[in-house]
C-alpha cells in the first residue's frame, strides 16, 4: 500500500469519525452538572475531596521528570530526536502534564464548571501536543513545527468555546469532545498504517491502553467506590492516566531511530 493511499485512508477515516460525531450530537451538548458529583467526597487532613486531589501527583512527577529529561544531554542524542523540530511537541506535552496536575487538583478541590475549565485546558494541551508528535514521527517530521501551534490552539480554543457557551446559558461541549476523542481514534490507525521512525511503539500502545482504562475507571467511578469502599474509580483514573504519561517518558528515554535500509 502506497504512502499516498494510506494518507487517503486516514483522511477518509477522520472524515467519517467527524461525521458520526456530528450525527450523534446534532444539537449543542451542555456539561451535565451531575458530572461534578464524584463518588468520593471525603475530606482528609483538611483537603476536600482529598484522594481526587492528591491523585494528580503522578502528572506533576512525570511532567517535571520529563522536562528534566528534555533539558538533559540524554535527550540530545541524535537517535532520540533526529530533527530538532521533533523536540517541540514533547516540551509542550510535559509542560501540559505539570499544568494538568495543578488544574485538576484545583478543580477537584471544589468541582464546579468554572474550575473545570482549568482542568480541561491543560489536558487538551497534552493531548494535542502528543498527537502532533506522533503525526510528525509517522507521517512527516515537519508536522512537528507546522501543526503544533494550530493543534494546541484548537485544543485550548475548544475549552474556551465550551466555557463561554456555558456562561451564556447554551453550553456546547461538542468541539471539546471531538478534540479529546478524535486523536485517540486516529492514533491507532496511524500505528497500523504507517511505519515508525523510532523504536518504542509498544510503549505508545501501552500508553493508549492505559488511557482507555482510565476512561473506563472514570465511567465506573461510583460502582468502584461502592465495591472497594476506600478508593473511587476517578481516583484510580488519575493514577492510571499518570501511568499512561509515564509510558511516553519511558519511550523517549530508551528509543532509537530505526536504521535506514541499505540500497540494493
PyMOL commands that set and color helices and strands:
alter all, ss='L'
color gray80, all
select helices_A, chain A and resi 3-24+33-36+50-54+57-71+73-76+84-109+113-138+143-146+148-167+174-193+201-219+221-228+233-254
alter helices_A, ss='H'
color red, helices_A
deselect
rebuild
show_as cartoon
